[in-house]
Structures are given as structure tokens and as C-alpha cells.
Amino acid sequence: MGILQPEQTICPVCFVRAYDLTPSNFYSYGNPGSLVSGNGDDYVEFAKHFISTIAPEILKAYLAQIEKWVAKTTWLSRRCLSYTLAFLDECVKPKQMWAHLKPHLDTLVTHFLFPVLCLSEDDIEKFDTDPEDYLHHKLNFYEEVSAPDVAATNFLVTLTKVRRKQTYTILTFVNTIVNEYEATEDGKKNHVAKEGALRMIGTLSSVILAKKSPIATQVEYFLVRYVFPDFNSPQGYLRARACDTVEKFEQLDFKDPNNLLVIYRKILECMGDPELPVRVEAALALQPLIRHDIIRTSMQQNIPQIMQQLLKLANEVDVDALSNVMEDFVEVFAAELTPFAVALSEQLRDTYLRIVNGLLEKNESRGDDDSYGDYLDDKSITALGVLQTIGTLILTLESTPEVLLHMESILMPVISITLENKLYDLYNEVFEIIDS
């Protein structure tokens, strides 16, 4: 791999444990540039000594471990991979440490960072056999502090924001992967590598589209050439990544409105995809498209069907982000949804009751009579989102009292089950509904 072995063998795990030099402590006490004025005076000398003498040796030891991991001669746990990447992250900003890290960057990106960001065999199996769990990991991965892909994502963002010239290193690598994929015959394409490359470039969307970015104008061409074909990929995870990539570049101002319409049509097709993760990613990608006038106009005639699909998805998987999509659509397309308001409120009610009954059954099976904290999970957040959508729907119907009269009786079970079971986390939204 070309990474130099340290002169002396150091066990990085023992070293970190002995001196409690986790990445966060490196940031707090080992980097002179990050010491808080007034609070860090006692640590200045230590920090200077640490960053010039100790930290480079730790980095050497980490690079040696990475080299062995790449060569598959050693195994590193997810937590070790995560902390290693977090330490590399902390080495990007200080000049002293960047001088040690920079020579190894190309090989680190190619052989370490990229494999960590790519789908594992377990991920692919989960996509096929347990799509709901796959979704929860991919959509809520920031909640898993020891996840290596979280640390890898953070490292990428830090690298490209602090050392902007290195953005070209990453983009050159991504271009190599996508061009190789494009040139390879169908039966031999590396789908996992393509998915990982798109994940990398999606991670950097904010940097690529930043003001004065010299490459922002090339993004539309990249999407058309390399991402559009993946909407029809035989691999479900690539179709899902195509939707996610489009969503990541939501702030892009398209020069050709036809490309926007192609995205809209492809997203609608993906909302009917046989794979659950693709349908969810498509729904999330549809939400930011409504900022474009041409898409809003096109959506108006399809909005009842789109809402039906969103509600169906909300009943298939508890992803709170879907509630945000529905709430936005109810607010933006109030006029188009008014004729369907009663039916929509019935479906929202049924979705809410299903989620809450699931919460109550789960709580009862644990034998807890009064466990306020147990409601703070994914299902509770999803239920909260449904209530917010109901509240938004009611506000859009203030000028139609006859419709609101029907909705009062429809939504009574929502209010009753929440108050009778003391679901305190949901009281605020329920009281807002009562007030409306």
C-alpha cells in the first residue's frame, strides 16, 4: 500500500487506553489550535508536546494497522475502524499533523475510506431479506456513534472543507470508478463500487455546490450521464442510491428543465418499485423537487395518487422522514387535496392508530405500567409526524367548515387514544389539533 511502517511497534489500542487519547480528547487537549481561551491555558505545553511528538507516532501506528487491514492480515472491529477514522479526521486541520497525513491520502482514500463507505455483504443481504432494518440503518446511521461509515463520512466532509484542494483528489477517484463502470460490459460491472462512488459524491454535495465552487456547473452533466442510468439498474440498491444522490443535490439549479422532468418521472417510477428501500428513497427525493415551479405544476394532477403512495409507505415502514414529506405536500398542495381531505384524514387516522397500538402492545409486553421514556423511539417519532400532518391538513381547511365537521368525528379516536393512554410525548400536537 506504500504506507511506511513505524520504527517501533506500538499497539494503538493500548496506547489510546493508557493515555485516554480518544479523538475527542485529542481535540480537547492535544491540539493547541482547538484549546478554549481561558480554559486551555494549563494544557498549552502538553498540547504542543503532544501534537509534535506523540500524535505523529500514534498516526504511524494507525497507518500500520490500516495497512494490515487492507492486506487482510489483521481484523479491526467496527469500533476500531470508527475511532481510527475519527483520529484521521482530527489530523486534517493542524498543520503539523496534516504534513504527516497528506502523503498517504491517495492510498487511504482508495484502499481504506472507499471500502468502508461501500455496501458490505451483510448490507446487501439485509437489503434483500430485511429491508426495514436496512432502511433504519441507512437513514438513521448518524445515531450509531461507532459506525465506521459515519466516521468516514465525517472525515470526507472535514477533508474537503478544510483542505479544499483535496476535493479534486476525491472527485478524480469517483470519476475513475464511474467511468470504469460505464465502460465495463453488463455482466461484469462492479455495482457495489458504483454505489459507493455515488455515496461519496453525494456526501460532498454541500462542498461541490458551495458559492464560487468551480465544479458546481458540472454536476448536472454528471447526474445525467452517470446517475440517470441507475434509475433503471437491475440492482435495487443502485436504484435507491440514484434517488438518494438526486436528493443530495437538491440545491442544484438545473440549466435544462427537461432534466428536471426526467428526474421527476424516474422518481415517480421508483415510488412504485418492488423494493421497499427504493420506494422510500424515491419518496424522500420527491420532497425537495417541489421548489421547482415546473415540477410543482406537473405534480398538481398527480398529488392524490402521490399521497396515497406515501400513506401506503407509512403503513409499510416507520420512517419519520415520510411524515415530513406528507406534511410538506399537504401544505403546498392544499387546494388539490381539499376534495380528498375526508378520505385522507381517515387514512392518516388509521395510520396513527396502527402505530400507537403497536407502541402500546410493545409497552404491555414489557410489563411497564408507566414508562414515559419507552415512547421515545422510531414509532413515536413517526406518530408525531402523522399528527403534524393532520394538524397541517386541518389548518388548510379553515375555509371549509363543512369538511371540518366530518373530520371532527373521524379524528376523535386519535385524540382519545392519546389522552387515555397518557402518551405525553404526543400531547402538544394533539392539543393543537383540538384547538384547531
C-alpha positions as CSV (number, residue, x, y, z in Angstrom):
1,M,0.0,0.0,0.0
2,G,3.0,2.3,0.4
3,I,2.4,3.3,4.0
4,L,5.6,3.4,6.0
5,Q,5.9,1.0,8.9
6,P,6.7,2.8,12.3
7,E,10.2,2.2,13.5
8,Q,8.8,0.9,16.8
9,T,5.7,-1.3,17.0
10,I,3.1,0.4,19.0
11,C,-0.3,-1.1,19.9
12,P,-2.7,1.8,19.1
13,V,-5.5,0.3,21.3
14,C,-3.2,0.1,24.3
15,F,-1.7,3.5,23.6
16,V,-5.1,5.1,23.5
17,R,-6.4,3.3,26.6
18,A,-3.3,4.1,28.6
19,Y,-3.4,7.9,27.9
20,D,-7.1,8.2,27.2
21,L,-6.2,9.7,23.9
22,T,-9.5,9.3,22.1
23,P,-10.1,11.6,19.1
24,S,-12.3,13.8,21.2
25,N,-9.6,14.2,23.8
26,F,-7.1,14.9,21.1
27,Y,-9.3,17.7,20.0
28,S,-9.9,19.0,23.6
29,Y,-6.3,18.7,25.0
30,G,-3.9,17.6,22.3
31,N,-4.3,20.3,19.6
32,P,-3.1,23.8,20.5
33,G,-5.4,25.3,17.9
34,S,-8.5,24.0,19.5
35,L,-7.9,24.9,23.1
36,V,-10.6,27.1,24.6
37,S,-9.2,30.5,25.6
38,G,-9.1,30.8,29.4
39,N,-9.8,27.1,30.0
40,G,-7.0,25.7,28.0
41,D,-4.0,27.6,29.4
42,D,-3.0,24.7,31.6
43,Y,-2.8,22.4,28.6
44,V,-0.8,24.5,26.1
45,E,2.5,23.0,26.8
46,F,1.1,19.5,26.9
47,A,-0.8,20.1,23.6
48,K,2.3,21.4,21.9
49,H,4.3,18.4,23.0
50,F,1.6,16.0,22.2
51,I,1.0,17.3,18.6
52,S,4.7,17.4,17.7
53,T,5.9,14.2,19.4
54,I,3.1,11.8,20.4
55,A,0.4,12.3,17.9
56,P,2.7,11.5,14.9
57,E,3.6,8.2,16.5
58,I,0.0,7.3,17.1
59,L,-0.7,8.2,13.4
60,K,2.2,5.9,12.3
61,A,0.7,3.1,14.4
62,Y,-2.7,3.6,13.0
63,L,-1.4,3.7,9.4
64,A,0.4,0.4,10.1
65,Q,-2.8,-1.1,11.4
66,I,-4.7,0.2,8.3
67,E,-2.1,-1.4,6.0
68,K,-2.6,-4.7,7.7
69,W,-6.4,-4.4,7.5
70,V,-6.1,-3.6,3.8
71,A,-3.8,-6.6,3.2
72,K,-6.4,-8.7,5.2
73,T,-3.7,-9.8,7.6
74,T,-5.5,-8.4,10.6
75,W,-9.1,-7.8,11.7
76,L,-10.3,-4.5,13.1
77,S,-13.7,-4.2,14.8
78,R,-16.3,-1.6,13.7
79,R,-15.4,0.5,16.8
80,C,-11.7,0.4,16.0
81,L,-12.3,1.4,12.4
82,S,-14.6,4.2,13.6
83,Y,-12.0,5.6,16.1
84,T,-9.2,5.2,13.6
85,L,-11.1,7.3,11.1
86,A,-12.1,9.8,13.8
87,F,-8.4,10.2,14.7
88,L,-7.5,10.8,11.0
89,D,-10.3,13.4,10.9
90,E,-8.6,15.2,13.8
91,C,-5.3,15.1,11.8
92,V,-6.7,17.1,8.9
93,K,-6.8,20.6,10.4
94,P,-3.5,21.0,12.4
95,K,-0.6,21.8,10.0
96,Q,1.8,19.6,11.9
97,M,-0.4,16.5,11.6
98,W,-1.6,17.3,8.0
99,A,2.1,17.2,6.9
100,H,2.2,13.6,8.2
101,L,-1.2,12.6,6.8
102,K,-1.1,14.2,3.3
103,P,1.5,11.9,1.7
104,H,-0.8,8.9,2.4
105,L,-4.1,10.5,1.4
106,D,-4.4,8.9,-2.1
107,T,-3.9,5.4,-0.8
108,L,-6.1,6.0,2.2
109,V,-9.0,7.2,0.0
110,T,-8.6,4.2,-2.4
111,H,-7.9,1.4,0.0
112,F,-9.4,2.4,3.3
113,L,-12.1,5.1,3.1
114,F,-13.8,3.8,0.0
115,P,-14.2,0.2,1.1
116,V,-15.6,1.4,4.4
117,L,-18.2,3.5,2.6
118,C,-19.2,0.7,0.2
119,L,-22.0,-1.7,0.9
120,S,-20.9,-4.8,2.8
121,E,-22.1,-8.3,2.0
122,D,-24.3,-8.0,5.2
123,D,-25.8,-4.8,3.9
124,I,-26.7,-6.4,0.5
125,E,-28.2,-9.4,2.3
126,K,-30.2,-7.1,4.6
127,F,-31.4,-5.1,1.6
128,D,-33.0,-8.3,0.2
129,T,-34.1,-10.1,3.4
130,D,-34.7,-7.3,5.9
131,P,-35.3,-4.0,4.0
132,E,-36.8,-2.3,7.0
133,D,-33.7,-2.8,9.1
134,Y,-31.6,-1.8,6.1
135,L,-33.5,1.5,5.9
136,H,-33.3,2.3,9.5
137,H,-29.5,1.8,9.4
138,K,-29.0,3.9,6.2
139,L,-31.4,6.7,7.2
140,N,-30.5,6.9,10.9
141,F,-26.9,5.9,10.7
142,Y,-25.8,9.1,12.5
143,E,-27.3,7.7,15.6
144,E,-24.8,4.9,15.6
145,V,-21.7,6.6,17.0
146,S,-19.4,3.6,16.4
147,A,-20.4,3.1,12.8
148,P,-17.3,3.3,10.6
149,D,-19.3,4.8,7.7
150,V,-20.3,7.7,9.9
151,A,-16.7,8.4,10.8
152,A,-15.7,8.0,7.1
153,T,-18.4,10.5,6.0
154,N,-17.2,13.0,8.7
155,F,-13.6,12.6,7.5
156,L,-14.6,13.2,3.9
157,V,-16.5,16.4,4.8
158,T,-13.7,17.7,7.0
159,L,-11.1,17.0,4.4
160,T,-12.9,18.8,1.6
161,K,-13.9,21.8,3.7
162,V,-10.6,22.3,5.4
163,R,-8.3,21.2,2.6
164,R,-10.3,22.2,-0.4
165,K,-7.7,21.2,-2.9
166,Q,-8.2,17.6,-1.8
167,T,-11.8,17.7,-3.2
168,Y,-10.2,17.1,-6.6
169,T,-8.5,14.0,-5.3
170,I,-11.9,12.6,-4.2
171,L,-13.7,13.6,-7.4
172,T,-10.9,12.2,-9.6
173,F,-11.3,8.9,-7.8
174,V,-15.1,9.0,-8.1
175,N,-14.7,9.7,-11.8
176,T,-12.4,6.8,-12.3
177,I,-14.9,4.4,-10.7
178,V,-18.0,5.7,-12.6
179,N,-16.1,5.7,-15.9
180,E,-14.8,2.2,-15.4
181,Y,-18.4,1.1,-14.5
182,E,-19.7,2.7,-17.7
183,A,-17.1,1.1,-19.9
184,T,-17.5,-2.4,-18.5
185,E,-19.9,-4.9,-20.1
186,D,-23.1,-5.5,-18.2
187,G,-22.3,-8.9,-16.8
188,K,-19.0,-7.7,-15.3
189,K,-20.0,-4.3,-13.8
190,N,-19.0,-3.7,-10.2
191,H,-22.3,-2.5,-8.8
192,V,-21.1,-2.1,-5.2
193,A,-18.2,0.1,-6.3
194,K,-20.6,2.3,-8.3
195,E,-22.9,2.6,-5.3
196,G,-20.0,3.6,-3.1
197,A,-18.8,6.2,-5.6
198,L,-22.2,7.8,-5.7
199,R,-22.4,7.8,-1.9
200,M,-19.0,9.6,-1.8
201,I,-20.1,12.3,-4.2
202,G,-23.4,12.7,-2.5
203,T,-21.7,13.2,0.8
204,L,-19.8,16.1,-0.7
205,S,-22.8,17.8,-2.3
206,S,-22.7,20.9,0.0
207,V,-19.0,21.4,-0.8
208,I,-19.5,20.9,-4.5
209,L,-22.4,23.3,-4.7
210,A,-20.9,25.9,-2.4
211,K,-20.6,29.5,-3.6
212,K,-17.7,30.1,-6.0
213,S,-17.3,26.4,-6.5
214,P,-15.6,25.8,-9.8
215,I,-17.2,22.4,-10.3
216,A,-20.8,23.2,-9.5
217,T,-21.6,23.7,-13.2
218,Q,-20.5,20.2,-14.0
219,V,-22.9,18.5,-11.6
220,E,-25.9,18.5,-14.0
221,Y,-23.8,16.7,-16.6
222,F,-22.6,14.2,-14.0
223,L,-26.1,13.4,-12.9
224,V,-27.4,13.0,-16.5
225,R,-24.5,10.8,-17.6
226,Y,-23.8,8.7,-14.5
227,V,-26.8,8.8,-12.2
228,F,-29.8,8.7,-14.6
229,P,-29.0,5.2,-16.0
230,D,-29.0,3.8,-12.4
231,F,-32.8,4.6,-12.1
232,N,-33.2,1.5,-14.3
233,S,-30.4,-0.6,-12.8
234,P,-31.1,-4.3,-12.1
235,Q,-29.7,-3.7,-8.7
236,G,-32.2,-2.3,-6.2
237,Y,-29.5,-0.7,-4.0
238,L,-28.3,1.2,-7.1
239,R,-31.8,2.5,-7.9
240,A,-32.1,3.6,-4.2
241,R,-28.7,5.3,-4.4
242,A,-29.7,7.1,-7.6
243,C,-32.7,8.6,-5.8
244,D,-30.6,9.5,-2.8
245,T,-27.9,11.2,-5.0
246,V,-30.6,13.3,-6.7
247,E,-31.9,14.3,-3.3
248,K,-28.4,15.2,-2.0
249,F,-28.1,17.7,-4.9
250,E,-31.5,19.3,-4.2
251,Q,-30.0,22.8,-4.2
252,L,-28.7,22.4,-7.8
253,D,-30.2,24.9,-10.2
254,F,-30.7,22.9,-13.5
255,K,-30.0,24.7,-16.7
256,D,-32.1,22.3,-18.8
257,P,-35.7,21.9,-17.4
258,N,-36.1,18.7,-19.3
259,N,-33.5,17.1,-17.0
260,L,-35.7,18.1,-14.0
261,L,-38.8,16.5,-15.7
262,V,-36.8,13.3,-16.3
263,I,-35.9,13.1,-12.6
264,Y,-39.5,13.7,-11.7
265,R,-40.7,10.8,-14.0
266,K,-37.9,8.5,-12.8
267,I,-38.7,9.3,-9.1
268,L,-42.4,8.5,-9.7
269,E,-41.5,5.2,-11.3
270,C,-39.3,4.4,-8.3
271,M,-42.1,5.1,-5.9
272,G,-43.8,2.0,-7.4
273,D,-40.6,-0.1,-7.2
274,P,-40.8,-3.7,-5.9
275,E,-38.0,-2.9,-3.4
276,L,-39.1,-1.1,-0.2
277,P,-35.8,0.9,0.2
278,V,-36.1,2.2,-3.3
279,R,-39.7,3.4,-2.7
280,V,-38.7,5.2,0.5
281,E,-35.7,6.8,-1.1
282,A,-37.8,7.9,-4.0
283,A,-40.4,9.5,-1.7
284,L,-37.7,11.4,0.1
285,A,-36.2,12.6,-3.2
286,L,-39.6,13.8,-4.3
287,Q,-40.0,16.3,-1.5
288,P,-37.2,18.8,-2.5
289,L,-38.4,18.8,-6.1
290,I,-41.4,20.9,-5.2
291,R,-39.3,24.0,-5.0
292,H,-39.1,24.0,-8.8
293,D,-42.2,25.6,-10.5
294,I,-42.1,23.2,-13.4
295,I,-42.3,20.2,-11.1
296,R,-45.0,21.7,-8.8
297,T,-47.2,22.3,-11.9
298,S,-46.6,18.7,-13.0
299,M,-47.4,17.3,-9.6
300,Q,-50.7,19.1,-9.2
301,Q,-52.5,16.5,-11.3
302,N,-50.8,13.5,-9.6
303,I,-50.9,14.7,-6.0
304,P,-53.8,12.5,-4.8
305,Q,-52.1,9.4,-6.1
306,I,-48.7,10.5,-4.6
307,M,-50.4,11.0,-1.2
308,Q,-51.9,7.5,-1.5
309,Q,-48.4,6.0,-2.2
310,L,-46.9,8.0,0.8
311,L,-49.6,6.7,3.1
312,K,-49.1,3.2,1.9
313,L,-45.4,3.5,2.6
314,A,-46.0,5.0,6.0
315,N,-48.0,1.8,6.8
316,E,-45.2,-0.4,5.5
317,V,-42.3,1.1,7.4
318,D,-42.0,3.5,10.3
319,V,-39.7,6.2,8.9
320,D,-40.4,9.6,10.4
321,A,-39.0,11.4,7.3
322,L,-42.0,10.2,5.4
323,S,-44.3,12.2,7.7
324,N,-42.3,15.3,6.8
325,V,-42.8,14.7,3.1
326,M,-46.6,14.3,3.6
327,E,-46.8,17.4,5.8
328,D,-45.0,19.4,3.1
329,F,-47.3,18.1,0.4
330,V,-50.4,18.8,2.4
331,E,-49.2,22.4,2.9
332,V,-48.1,23.1,-0.7
333,F,-51.0,21.3,-2.4
334,A,-53.8,22.2,-0.1
335,A,-56.2,23.2,-2.9
336,E,-55.6,20.0,-4.8
337,L,-56.1,17.9,-1.7
338,T,-59.3,19.6,-0.4
339,P,-61.7,17.3,-2.3
340,F,-59.9,14.3,-0.8
341,A,-59.5,15.7,2.7
342,V,-62.0,13.4,4.4
343,A,-60.6,10.3,2.9
344,L,-57.0,11.5,3.6
345,S,-57.8,12.2,7.2
346,E,-59.3,8.7,7.6
347,Q,-56.2,7.2,6.2
348,L,-54.0,9.3,8.5
349,R,-56.1,8.3,11.5
350,D,-55.8,4.6,10.6
351,T,-52.0,5.0,10.2
352,Y,-51.7,6.8,13.6
353,L,-53.9,4.2,15.4
354,R,-51.8,1.4,14.0
355,I,-48.6,3.0,15.2
356,V,-49.9,3.8,18.6
357,N,-51.5,0.4,19.1
358,G,-48.1,-1.1,18.2
359,L,-46.5,1.1,20.9
360,L,-49.0,0.1,23.5
361,E,-48.6,-3.6,22.7
362,K,-44.8,-3.3,22.9
363,N,-45.1,-1.5,26.2
364,E,-47.6,-4.0,27.6
365,S,-45.3,-6.9,26.6
366,R,-42.6,-5.4,28.7
367,G,-44.9,-5.2,31.7
368,D,-44.4,-1.5,32.2
369,D,-47.4,0.5,33.6
370,D,-45.9,3.9,33.4
371,S,-42.9,4.2,31.2
372,Y,-42.8,7.6,29.6
373,G,-39.4,7.0,28.1
374,D,-40.4,3.9,26.2
375,Y,-42.4,6.1,23.8
376,L,-39.3,7.9,22.6
377,D,-38.5,5.6,19.7
378,D,-38.8,5.5,15.9
379,K,-42.5,4.6,16.1
380,S,-43.2,7.5,18.5
381,I,-41.4,10.0,16.1
382,T,-43.4,8.6,13.2
383,A,-46.6,9.0,15.1
384,L,-45.6,12.6,15.9
385,G,-45.1,13.2,12.2
386,V,-48.6,11.9,11.3
387,L,-50.1,14.2,13.9
388,Q,-48.3,17.1,12.5
389,T,-49.6,16.2,9.0
390,I,-53.1,16.0,10.4
391,G,-52.7,19.4,12.0
392,T,-51.4,21.0,8.8
393,L,-54.4,19.4,6.9
394,I,-56.8,21.0,9.4
395,L,-55.3,24.4,9.0
396,T,-55.6,24.3,5.2
397,L,-59.3,23.5,5.6
398,E,-60.3,26.5,7.7
399,S,-62.3,28.0,4.9
400,T,-64.4,24.8,4.5
401,P,-66.3,24.3,7.9
402,E,-68.5,21.6,6.4
403,V,-65.4,19.4,5.7
404,L,-64.0,20.1,9.2
405,L,-67.3,18.9,10.7
406,H,-66.7,15.5,9.1
407,M,-63.1,15.5,10.2
408,E,-64.1,16.1,13.9
409,S,-65.7,12.7,14.2
410,I,-63.0,11.0,12.1
411,L,-60.2,12.2,14.4
412,M,-61.9,11.7,17.8
413,P,-60.2,8.2,18.1
414,V,-56.8,9.9,17.6
415,I,-57.4,12.3,20.4
416,S,-59.0,9.6,22.7
417,I,-56.3,7.0,22.4
418,T,-53.5,9.6,23.0
419,L,-55.1,11.2,26.1
420,E,-56.5,7.9,27.7
421,N,-53.1,6.3,27.5
422,K,-51.2,9.3,28.6
423,L,-48.9,9.5,25.6
424,Y,-47.2,12.7,26.9
425,D,-44.8,13.0,24.0
426,L,-47.7,13.5,21.7
427,Y,-49.8,15.8,23.8
428,N,-48.6,19.1,22.2
429,E,-49.7,18.0,18.7
430,V,-53.0,16.6,19.9
431,F,-53.8,19.8,21.8
432,E,-53.0,21.8,18.7
433,I,-55.5,19.6,16.7
434,I,-58.1,20.1,19.5
435,D,-57.5,23.9,19.4
436,S,-57.8,23.9,15.6
